[in-house]
Amino acid sequence: MKKASIIILLVLSVSVFLYVIKPDAIAKNSINWQSQVSPGKLSGAHAQLETNCASCHTAIKGVADEKCISCHANNRALLQRQPTSFHATIGNCASCHVEHQGFNANLTIMNHTALAKIGEKLISDNNSNDPTDGIVSANNALISSLESKLNCASCHSTKDKHLGLFGPDCASCHATTQWTISAFKHPSVNSIDCAQCHQAPPSHYMEHFDMISKRIAARPNDKGSGCCEGVIVSQCYSCHKTTSWNDIQGVGYYKHH
């Protein structure tokens, strides 16, 4: 009761102030009441809403998902993209896309921890069994136990450069901050087991391999014949260097596409 009385008194005080003060004085001092409670500047993408809090916020509730959806749900091309199509069922926009971080803020930076928390909440709200129960956290110091519950392949399988050779457990090697692995060391340049990790491009399984690839990499060997005449697709080491796929032995960097 005491709290309600204080709120009513505060509202009345503001109302009296606005009634007593002259309109020209308000204009002169450029008083913007919304700016007094703003936690910070909006990003450039939402800058036009800077003075219209109600376009995103609802009293007491805060940021309302339905208000985000009213603007973004009609972007069919964006929502049909595989990496973003899951947004249709999440309904927790502000958990990942945090505003008021400044004009140059990037709202699309991925927050895997937030995504995992949303997943747990959805499972709890739907009274579903957690599909990750009993799963041992990935043995990766850079991955939290919460992040390790995410199914990386469900979003990243279309960008799997390993072509499925290493399985779907991305978190056993990769962190959520970056894909590259600083501690990774490529096998010796003398290794001939390239095909254990690398798959040749489709063109190598066609006439292109004999008609173009072999001829580009061909060079005389000790016996005087072309080095690549008897080479098969799985013998990557015969033509390629470990510095880059298009760093061809005896040729240097080559790109013909």
Stockholm file with secondary structure:
# STOCKHOLM 1.0

chainA/1-257         MKKASIIILLVLSVSVFLYVIKPDAIAKNSINWQSQVSPGKLSGAHAQLETNCASCHTAIKGVADEKCISCHANNRALLQRQPTSFHATIGNCASCHVEHQGFNANLTIMNHTALAKIGEKLISDNNSNDPTDGIVSANNALISSLESKLNCASCHSTKDKHLGLFGPDCASCHATTQWTISAFKHPSVNSIDCAQCHQAPPSHYMEHFDMISKRIAARPNDKGSGCCEGVIVSQCYSCHKTTSWNDIQGVGYYKHH
#=GR chainA/1-257 SS CHHHHHHHHHHHHHHHHHHHSCHHHHHHHTCCHHHHHCCSCCCGGGGGGTTCGGGTEETTTEECHHHHHHHHTTCHHHHTSTTTTTHHHHCCHHHHSCCCSCTTCCTTCCCHHHHHHHHHHHHHHTTCCCTTTTCCCCSCTTSCTTGGGSCTHHHHGGGCTTTTTTCSCGGGTCCSSCSSCTTCCCCCTTCCCGGGTCCCCGGGGSHHIIIIIHHHHCCBCTTSSBTTTTCCTTCGGGTBCSSCTTEETTTEECCCC
#=GC SS_cons         CHHHHHHHHHHHHHHHHHHHSCHHHHHHHTCCHHHHHCCSCCCGGGGGGTTCGGGTEETTTEECHHHHHHHHTTCHHHHTSTTTTTHHHHCCHHHHSCCCSCTTCCTTCCCHHHHHHHHHHHHHHTTCCCTTTTCCCCSCTTSCTTGGGSCTHHHHGGGCTTTTTTCSCGGGTCCSSCSSCTTCCCCCTTCCCGGGTCCCCGGGGSHHIIIIIHHHHCCBCTTSSBTTTTCCTTCGGGTBCSSCTTEETTTEECCCC
//
